[in-house]
Amino acid sequence: MADPKKETDEKRFNETVQRMLKTPPKPKHKETKTDDRRAPEGKKPKN
């Protein structure tokens, strides 16, 4: 009952998950740095 297409999809999904785990979320880091630069000291946005 093993569907070859499903197997391929699963493999691709697992590869994507591994890649995501290895890669740190870059946009959030950029966001934080920009916020810190823009916000005056003592008025940093609470996230």
mmCIF file of the N, C-alpha and C atoms, coordinates in Angstrom:
data_MODEL
# 
_entry.id   MODEL 
# 
loop_
_atom_site.group_PDB 
_atom_site.id 
_atom_site.type_symbol 
_atom_site.label_atom_id 
_atom_site.label_alt_id 
_atom_site.label_comp_id 
_atom_site.label_asym_id 
_atom_site.label_entity_id 
_atom_site.label_seq_id 
_atom_site.pdbx_PDB_ins_code 
_atom_site.Cartn_x 
_atom_site.Cartn_y 
_atom_site.Cartn_z 
_atom_site.occupancy 
_atom_site.B_iso_or_equiv 
_atom_site.pdbx_formal_charge 
_atom_site.auth_seq_id 
_atom_site.auth_comp_id 
_atom_site.auth_asym_id 
_atom_site.auth_atom_id 
_atom_site.pdbx_PDB_model_num 
ATOM 1   N N  . MET A 1 1  ? 0.826  -1.224 0.000  1.00 0.00 ? 1  MET A N  1 
ATOM 2   C CA . MET A 1 1  ? 0.000  0.000  0.000  1.00 0.00 ? 1  MET A CA 1 
ATOM 3   C C  . MET A 1 1  ? 0.857  1.270  0.000  1.00 0.00 ? 1  MET A C  1 
ATOM 4   N N  . ALA A 1 2  ? 2.175  1.112  -0.081 1.00 0.00 ? 2  ALA A N  1 
ATOM 5   C CA . ALA A 1 2  ? 3.061  2.280  -0.057 1.00 0.00 ? 2  ALA A CA 1 
ATOM 6   C C  . ALA A 1 2  ? 2.926  3.055  -1.364 1.00 0.00 ? 2  ALA A C  1 
ATOM 7   N N  . ASP A 1 3  ? 2.545  4.309  -1.256 1.00 0.00 ? 3  ASP A N  1 
ATOM 8   C CA . ASP A 1 3  ? 2.388  5.163  -2.430 1.00 0.00 ? 3  ASP A CA 1 
ATOM 9   C C  . ASP A 1 3  ? 3.719  5.876  -2.704 1.00 0.00 ? 3  ASP A C  1 
ATOM 10  N N  . PRO A 1 4  ? 4.347  5.608  -3.852 1.00 0.00 ? 4  PRO A N  1 
ATOM 11  C CA . PRO A 1 4  ? 5.664  6.222  -4.123 1.00 0.00 ? 4  PRO A CA 1 
ATOM 12  C C  . PRO A 1 4  ? 5.628  7.745  -4.073 1.00 0.00 ? 4  PRO A C  1 
ATOM 13  N N  . LYS A 1 5  ? 4.527  8.338  -4.564 1.00 0.00 ? 5  LYS A N  1 
ATOM 14  C CA . LYS A 1 5  ? 4.442  9.807  -4.553 1.00 0.00 ? 5  LYS A CA 1 
ATOM 15  C C  . LYS A 1 5  ? 4.446  10.321 -3.112 1.00 0.00 ? 5  LYS A C  1 
ATOM 16  N N  . LYS A 1 6  ? 3.682  9.646  -2.240 1.00 0.00 ? 6  LYS A N  1 
ATOM 17  C CA . LYS A 1 6  ? 3.624  10.069 -0.837 1.00 0.00 ? 6  LYS A CA 1 
ATOM 18  C C  . LYS A 1 6  ? 5.010  9.960  -0.200 1.00 0.00 ? 6  LYS A C  1 
ATOM 19  N N  . GLU A 1 7  ? 5.720  8.870  -0.524 1.00 0.00 ? 7  GLU A N  1 
ATOM 20  C CA . GLU A 1 7  ? 7.062  8.679  0.031  1.00 0.00 ? 7  GLU A CA 1 
ATOM 21  C C  . GLU A 1 7  ? 7.970  9.844  -0.360 1.00 0.00 ? 7  GLU A C  1 
ATOM 22  N N  . THR A 1 8  ? 7.896  10.239 -1.639 1.00 0.00 ? 8  THR A N  1 
ATOM 23  C CA . THR A 1 8  ? 8.734  11.346 -2.112 1.00 0.00 ? 8  THR A CA 1 
ATOM 24  C C  . THR A 1 8  ? 8.365  12.627 -1.376 1.00 0.00 ? 8  THR A C  1 
ATOM 25  N N  . ASP A 1 9  ? 7.067  12.880 -1.241 1.00 0.00 ? 9  ASP A N  1 
ATOM 26  C CA . ASP A 1 9  ? 6.623  14.086 -0.535 1.00 0.00 ? 9  ASP A CA 1 
ATOM 27  C C  . ASP A 1 9  ? 7.155  14.095 0.892  1.00 0.00 ? 9  ASP A C  1 
ATOM 28  N N  . GLU A 1 10 ? 7.089  12.926 1.539  1.00 0.00 ? 10 GLU A N  1 
ATOM 29  C CA . GLU A 1 10 ? 7.555  12.827 2.925  1.00 0.00 ? 10 GLU A CA 1 
ATOM 30  C C  . GLU A 1 10 ? 9.050  13.133 3.004  1.00 0.00 ? 10 GLU A C  1 
ATOM 31  N N  . LYS A 1 11 ? 9.806  12.572 2.051  1.00 0.00 ? 11 LYS A N  1 
ATOM 32  C CA . LYS A 1 11 ? 11.254 12.789 2.046  1.00 0.00 ? 11 LYS A CA 1 
ATOM 33  C C  . LYS A 1 11 ? 11.548 14.281 1.858  1.00 0.00 ? 11 LYS A C  1 
ATOM 34  N N  . ARG A 1 12 ? 10.834 14.892 0.905  1.00 0.00 ? 12 ARG A N  1 
ATOM 35  C CA . ARG A 1 12 ? 11.054 16.309 0.635  1.00 0.00 ? 12 ARG A CA 1 
ATOM 36  C C  . ARG A 1 12 ? 10.716 17.127 1.887  1.00 0.00 ? 12 ARG A C  1 
ATOM 37  N N  . PHE A 1 13 ? 9.626  16.775 2.550  1.00 0.00 ? 13 PHE A N  1 
ATOM 38  C CA . PHE A 1 13 ? 9.218  17.486 3.768  1.00 0.00 ? 13 PHE A CA 1 
ATOM 39  C C  . PHE A 1 13 ? 10.289 17.361 4.843  1.00 0.00 ? 13 PHE A C  1 
ATOM 40  N N  . ASN A 1 14 ? 10.803 16.140 5.028  1.00 0.00 ? 14 ASN A N  1 
ATOM 41  C CA . ASN A 1 14 ? 11.843 15.924 6.036  1.00 0.00 ? 14 ASN A CA 1 
ATOM 42  C C  . ASN A 1 14 ? 13.089 16.740 5.718  1.00 0.00 ? 14 ASN A C  1 
ATOM 43  N N  . GLU A 1 15 ? 13.460 16.786 4.434  1.00 0.00 ? 15 GLU A N  1 
ATOM 44  C CA . GLU A 1 15 ? 14.631 17.577 4.037  1.00 0.00 ? 15 GLU A CA 1 
ATOM 45  C C  . GLU A 1 15 ? 14.405 19.048 4.367  1.00 0.00 ? 15 GLU A C  1 
ATOM 46  N N  . THR A 1 16 ? 13.190 19.528 4.076  1.00 0.00 ? 16 THR A N  1 
ATOM 47  C CA . THR A 1 16 ? 12.877 20.930 4.365  1.00 0.00 ? 16 THR A CA 1 
ATOM 48  C C  . THR A 1 16 ? 12.981 21.204 5.859  1.00 0.00 ? 16 THR A C  1 
ATOM 49  N N  . VAL A 1 17 ? 12.455 20.298 6.668  1.00 0.00 ? 17 VAL A N  1 
ATOM 50  C CA . VAL A 1 17 ? 12.514 20.472 8.124  1.00 0.00 ? 17 VAL A CA 1 
ATOM 51  C C  . VAL A 1 17 ? 13.966 20.540 8.581  1.00 0.00 ? 17 VAL A C  1 
ATOM 52  N N  . GLN A 1 18 ? 14.794 19.630 8.070  1.00 0.00 ? 18 GLN A N  1 
ATOM 53  C CA . GLN A 1 18 ? 16.206 19.622 8.457  1.00 0.00 ? 18 GLN A CA 1 
ATOM 54  C C  . GLN A 1 18 ? 16.858 20.947 8.088  1.00 0.00 ? 18 GLN A C  1 
ATOM 55  N N  . ARG A 1 19 ? 16.557 21.447 6.885  1.00 0.00 ? 19 ARG A N  1 
ATOM 56  C CA . ARG A 1 19 ? 17.142 22.711 6.446  1.00 0.00 ? 19 ARG A CA 1 
ATOM 57  C C  . ARG A 1 19 ? 16.697 23.839 7.379  1.00 0.00 ? 19 ARG A C  1 
ATOM 58  N N  . MET A 1 20 ? 15.419 23.843 7.740  1.00 0.00 ? 20 MET A N  1 
ATOM 59  C CA . MET A 1 20 ? 14.895 24.897 8.616  1.00 0.00 ? 20 MET A CA 1 
ATOM 60  C C  . MET A 1 20 ? 15.569 24.837 9.989  1.00 0.00 ? 20 MET A C  1 
ATOM 61  N N  . LEU A 1 21 ? 15.776 23.619 10.484 1.00 0.00 ? 21 LEU A N  1 
ATOM 62  C CA . LEU A 1 21 ? 16.402 23.477 11.799 1.00 0.00 ? 21 LEU A CA 1 
ATOM 63  C C  . LEU A 1 21 ? 17.847 23.977 11.764 1.00 0.00 ? 21 LEU A C  1 
ATOM 64  N N  . LYS A 1 22 ? 18.532 23.720 10.636 1.00 0.00 ? 22 LYS A N  1 
ATOM 65  C CA . LYS A 1 22 ? 19.932 24.130 10.527 1.00 0.00 ? 22 LYS A CA 1 
ATOM 66  C C  . LYS A 1 22 ? 20.050 25.639 10.362 1.00 0.00 ? 22 LYS A C  1 
ATOM 67  N N  . THR A 1 23 ? 19.087 26.247 9.658  1.00 0.00 ? 23 THR A N  1 
ATOM 68  C CA . THR A 1 23 ? 19.185 27.672 9.350  1.00 0.00 ? 23 THR A CA 1 
ATOM 69  C C  . THR A 1 23 ? 18.504 28.491 10.440 1.00 0.00 ? 23 THR A C  1 
ATOM 70  N N  . PRO A 1 24 ? 19.223 29.391 11.104 1.00 0.00 ? 24 PRO A N  1 
ATOM 71  C CA . PRO A 1 24 ? 18.583 30.255 12.097 1.00 0.00 ? 24 PRO A CA 1 
ATOM 72  C C  . PRO A 1 24 ? 17.678 31.272 11.408 1.00 0.00 ? 24 PRO A C  1 
ATOM 73  N N  . PRO A 1 25 ? 16.581 31.653 12.033 1.00 0.00 ? 25 PRO A N  1 
ATOM 74  C CA . PRO A 1 25 ? 15.666 32.619 11.413 1.00 0.00 ? 25 PRO A CA 1 
ATOM 75  C C  . PRO A 1 25 ? 16.333 33.975 11.274 1.00 0.00 ? 25 PRO A C  1 
ATOM 76  N N  . LYS A 1 26 ? 16.788 34.300 10.064 1.00 0.00 ? 26 LYS A N  1 
ATOM 77  C CA . LYS A 1 26 ? 17.520 35.553 9.842  1.00 0.00 ? 26 LYS A CA 1 
ATOM 78  C C  . LYS A 1 26 ? 16.627 36.793 9.936  1.00 0.00 ? 26 LYS A C  1 
ATOM 79  N N  . PRO A 1 27 ? 15.434 36.790 9.322  1.00 0.00 ? 27 PRO A N  1 
ATOM 80  C CA . PRO A 1 27 ? 14.625 38.027 9.337  1.00 0.00 ? 27 PRO A CA 1 
ATOM 81  C C  . PRO A 1 27 ? 14.416 38.590 10.736 1.00 0.00 ? 27 PRO A C  1 
ATOM 82  N N  . LYS A 1 28 ? 14.179 37.723 11.723 1.00 0.00 ? 28 LYS A N  1 
ATOM 83  C CA . LYS A 1 28 ? 13.923 38.210 13.081 1.00 0.00 ? 28 LYS A CA 1 
ATOM 84  C C  . LYS A 1 28 ? 15.137 38.945 13.637 1.00 0.00 ? 28 LYS A C  1 
ATOM 85  N N  . HIS A 1 29 ? 16.342 38.409 13.396 1.00 0.00 ? 29 HIS A N  1 
ATOM 86  C CA . HIS A 1 29 ? 17.555 39.078 13.871 1.00 0.00 ? 29 HIS A CA 1 
ATOM 87  C C  . HIS A 1 29 ? 17.642 40.480 13.269 1.00 0.00 ? 29 HIS A C  1 
ATOM 88  N N  . LYS A 1 30 ? 17.424 40.554 11.946 1.00 0.00 ? 30 LYS A N  1 
ATOM 89  C CA . LYS A 1 30 ? 17.488 41.846 11.255 1.00 0.00 ? 30 LYS A CA 1 
ATOM 90  C C  . LYS A 1 30 ? 16.479 42.804 11.876 1.00 0.00 ? 30 LYS A C  1 
ATOM 91  N N  . GLU A 1 31 ? 15.263 42.307 12.075 1.00 0.00 ? 31 GLU A N  1 
ATOM 92  C CA . GLU A 1 31 ? 14.184 43.118 12.643 1.00 0.00 ? 31 GLU A CA 1 
ATOM 93  C C  . GLU A 1 31 ? 14.623 43.724 13.983 1.00 0.00 ? 31 GLU A C  1 
ATOM 94  N N  . THR A 1 32 ? 15.155 42.880 14.845 1.00 0.00 ? 32 THR A N  1 
ATOM 95  C CA . THR A 1 32 ? 15.546 43.334 16.183 1.00 0.00 ? 32 THR A CA 1 
ATOM 96  C C  . THR A 1 32 ? 16.609 44.415 16.077 1.00 0.00 ? 32 THR A C  1 
ATOM 97  N N  . LYS A 1 33 ? 17.622 44.180 15.243 1.00 0.00 ? 33 LYS A N  1 
ATOM 98  C CA . LYS A 1 33 ? 18.701 45.163 15.104 1.00 0.00 ? 33 LYS A CA 1 
ATOM 99  C C  . LYS A 1 33 ? 18.134 46.495 14.629 1.00 0.00 ? 33 LYS A C  1 
ATOM 100 N N  . THR A 1 34 ? 17.261 46.448 13.630 1.00 0.00 ? 34 THR A N  1 
ATOM 101 C CA . THR A 1 34 ? 16.682 47.680 13.094 1.00 0.00 ? 34 THR A CA 1 
ATOM 102 C C  . THR A 1 34 ? 15.873 48.390 14.181 1.00 0.00 ? 34 THR A C  1 
ATOM 103 N N  . ASP A 1 35 ? 15.075 47.645 14.921 1.00 0.00 ? 35 ASP A N  1 
ATOM 104 C CA . ASP A 1 35 ? 14.264 48.249 15.979 1.00 0.00 ? 35 ASP A CA 1 
ATOM 105 C C  . ASP A 1 35 ? 15.158 48.924 17.016 1.00 0.00 ? 35 ASP A C  1 
ATOM 106 N N  . ASP A 1 36 ? 16.236 48.241 17.407 1.00 0.00 ? 36 ASP A N  1 
ATOM 107 C CA . ASP A 1 36 ? 17.136 48.813 18.409 1.00 0.00 ? 36 ASP A CA 1 
ATOM 108 C C  . ASP A 1 36 ? 17.742 50.114 17.900 1.00 0.00 ? 36 ASP A C  1 
ATOM 109 N N  . ARG A 1 37 ? 18.103 50.153 16.616 1.00 0.00 ? 37 ARG A N  1 
ATOM 110 C CA . ARG A 1 37 ? 18.719 51.351 16.065 1.00 0.00 ? 37 ARG A CA 1 
ATOM 111 C C  . ARG A 1 37 ? 17.703 52.501 15.994 1.00 0.00 ? 37 ARG A C  1 
ATOM 112 N N  . ARG A 1 38 ? 16.472 52.155 15.584 1.00 0.00 ? 38 ARG A N  1 
ATOM 113 C CA . ARG A 1 38 ? 15.462 53.185 15.390 1.00 0.00 ? 38 ARG A CA 1 
ATOM 114 C C  . ARG A 1 38 ? 14.951 53.737 16.728 1.00 0.00 ? 38 ARG A C  1 
ATOM 115 N N  . ALA A 1 39 ? 14.712 52.835 17.679 1.00 0.00 ? 39 ALA A N  1 
ATOM 116 C CA . ALA A 1 39 ? 14.111 53.253 18.946 1.00 0.00 ? 39 ALA A CA 1 
ATOM 117 C C  . ALA A 1 39 ? 15.141 53.972 19.814 1.00 0.00 ? 39 ALA A C  1 
ATOM 118 N N  . PRO A 1 40 ? 14.765 55.103 20.413 1.00 0.00 ? 40 PRO A N  1 
ATOM 119 C CA . PRO A 1 40 ? 15.670 55.796 21.333 1.00 0.00 ? 40 PRO A CA 1 
ATOM 120 C C  . PRO A 1 40 ? 15.906 54.959 22.581 1.00 0.00 ? 40 PRO A C  1 
ATOM 121 N N  . GLU A 1 41 ? 17.045 55.139 23.216 1.00 0.00 ? 41 GLU A N  1 
ATOM 122 C CA . GLU A 1 41 ? 17.366 54.338 24.402 1.00 0.00 ? 41 GLU A CA 1 
ATOM 123 C C  . GLU A 1 41 ? 16.245 54.430 25.435 1.00 0.00 ? 41 GLU A C  1 
ATOM 124 N N  . GLY A 1 42 ? 15.929 53.310 26.057 1.00 0.00 ? 42 GLY A N  1 
ATOM 125 C CA . GLY A 1 42 ? 14.888 53.285 27.078 1.00 0.00 ? 42 GLY A CA 1 
ATOM 126 C C  . GLY A 1 42 ? 13.495 53.171 26.486 1.00 0.00 ? 42 GLY A C  1 
ATOM 127 N N  . LYS A 1 43 ? 13.367 53.271 25.160 1.00 0.00 ? 43 LYS A N  1 
ATOM 128 C CA . LYS A 1 43 ? 12.042 53.160 24.537 1.00 0.00 ? 43 LYS A CA 1 
ATOM 129 C C  . LYS A 1 43 ? 12.046 52.031 23.521 1.00 0.00 ? 43 LYS A C  1 
ATOM 130 N N  . LYS A 1 44 ? 12.752 50.948 23.838 1.00 0.00 ? 44 LYS A N  1 
ATOM 131 C CA . LYS A 1 44 ? 12.815 49.826 22.907 1.00 0.00 ? 44 LYS A CA 1 
ATOM 132 C C  . LYS A 1 44 ? 11.458 49.129 22.876 1.00 0.00 ? 44 LYS A C  1 
ATOM 133 N N  . PRO A 1 45 ? 11.029 48.690 21.700 1.00 0.00 ? 45 PRO A N  1 
ATOM 134 C CA . PRO A 1 45 ? 9.728  48.012 21.598 1.00 0.00 ? 45 PRO A CA 1 
ATOM 135 C C  . PRO A 1 45 ? 9.726  46.713 22.382 1.00 0.00 ? 45 PRO A C  1 
ATOM 136 N N  . LYS A 1 46 ? 8.650  46.476 23.106 1.00 0.00 ? 46 LYS A N  1 
ATOM 137 C CA . LYS A 1 46 ? 8.522  45.242 23.885 1.00 0.00 ? 46 LYS A CA 1 
ATOM 138 C C  . LYS A 1 46 ? 7.956  44.168 22.981 1.00 0.00 ? 46 LYS A C  1 
ATOM 139 N N  . ASN A 1 47 ? 8.751  43.130 22.718 1.00 0.00 ? 47 ASN A N  1 
ATOM 140 C CA . ASN A 1 47 ? 8.275  42.045 21.855 1.00 0.00 ? 47 ASN A CA 1 
ATOM 141 C C  . ASN A 1 47 ? 8.120  40.777 22.655 1.00 0.00 ? 47 ASN A C  1 
# 
